[in-house]
C-alpha cells in the first residue's frame, strides 16, 4: 500500500512515468492490491492507452477474488 500511496504523490506531482513504475512495483509486491490496478489503469486511460489499461484490469481480475474482482470487472465494463 505504501508504494501505491507514493505513486499517487508522484502522479499528482506530474511525474507520470515514475508513478507508473511505483504502481507496477506495488502490484508485484501484492498481486491482490486492487487499488494499484485501478490507479495504474486510470493513469493509462489518461494517456489514452486503452488497451494497456484494459490489460492491467484483466491482470487484476485474474489476481483477485470476490468483491475486489467484481470491483475491477465493473471498472473494466
C-alpha positions as CSV (number, residue, x, y, z in Angstrom):
1,X,0.0,0.0,0.0
2,X,2.9,2.4,0.7
3,X,4.1,2.1,-2.9
4,X,0.6,2.8,-4.2
5,X,0.4,5.9,-2.0
6,X,3.8,7.0,-3.1
7,X,2.8,6.5,-6.7
8,X,-0.3,8.8,-6.0
9,X,2.0,11.5,-4.8
10,X,4.2,11.1,-7.9
11,X,1.1,11.2,-10.2
12,X,-0.2,14.3,-8.5
13,X,3.2,16.0,-9.0
14,X,3.0,15.2,-12.7
15,X,5.7,12.5,-12.6
16,X,3.7,10.0,-14.5
17,X,6.4,7.6,-15.6
18,X,7.7,7.3,-12.0
19,X,4.2,6.9,-10.7
20,X,3.5,4.1,-13.2
21,X,6.7,2.3,-12.1
22,X,5.6,2.5,-8.5
23,X,2.1,1.2,-9.2
24,X,3.8,-1.7,-11.0
25,X,6.0,-2.3,-8.0
26,X,3.0,-2.2,-5.7
27,X,1.3,-4.8,-7.8
28,X,4.4,-7.0,-7.9
29,X,4.6,-6.8,-4.1
30,X,0.9,-7.6,-3.6
31,X,-0.8,-9.0,-6.6
32,X,-4.2,-8.7,-4.9
33,X,-3.9,-4.9,-4.2
34,X,-6.9,-3.8,-6.1
35,X,-6.4,-0.1,-5.8
36,X,-3.0,-0.2,-7.5
37,X,-4.6,-1.8,-10.6
38,X,-7.3,0.9,-10.5
39,X,-4.8,3.7,-10.2
40,X,-2.5,2.4,-12.8
41,X,-5.3,1.8,-15.3
42,X,-6.6,5.3,-14.6
43,X,-3.2,6.8,-15.5
44,X,-3.0,4.7,-18.6
45,X,-6.5,5.8,-19.6
46,X,-5.4,9.4,-19.1
47,X,-2.6,8.7,-21.6
48,X,-5.2,7.2,-24.0
49,X,-3.5,3.8,-23.7
50,X,-6.8,2.0,-23.6
51,X,-5.5,-1.5,-24.4
52,X,-2.8,-1.2,-21.8
53,X,-5.4,0.0,-19.2
54,X,-7.7,-3.0,-20.0
55,X,-4.8,-5.4,-19.8
56,X,-4.0,-4.1,-16.3
57,X,-7.6,-4.5,-15.2
58,X,-7.6,-8.1,-16.7
59,X,-4.4,-8.8,-14.7
60,X,-6.1,-7.5,-11.5
61,X,-9.2,-9.6,-12.2
62,X,-7.2,-12.7,-12.5
63,X,-5.3,-12.0,-9.3
64,X,-8.2,-11.1,-7.1
65,X,-11.4,-12.8,-5.8
66,X,-14.8,-11.9,-4.6
67,X,-15.8,-8.3,-4.2
68,X,-12.4,-7.0,-5.3
69,X,-12.7,-9.0,-8.5
70,X,-16.2,-7.7,-9.1
71,X,-15.0,-4.1,-8.5
72,X,-12.3,-4.4,-11.1
73,X,-14.7,-6.1,-13.6
74,X,-17.1,-3.2,-13.0
75,X,-14.5,-0.6,-13.8
76,X,-13.5,-2.6,-16.9
77,X,-17.1,-2.8,-18.1
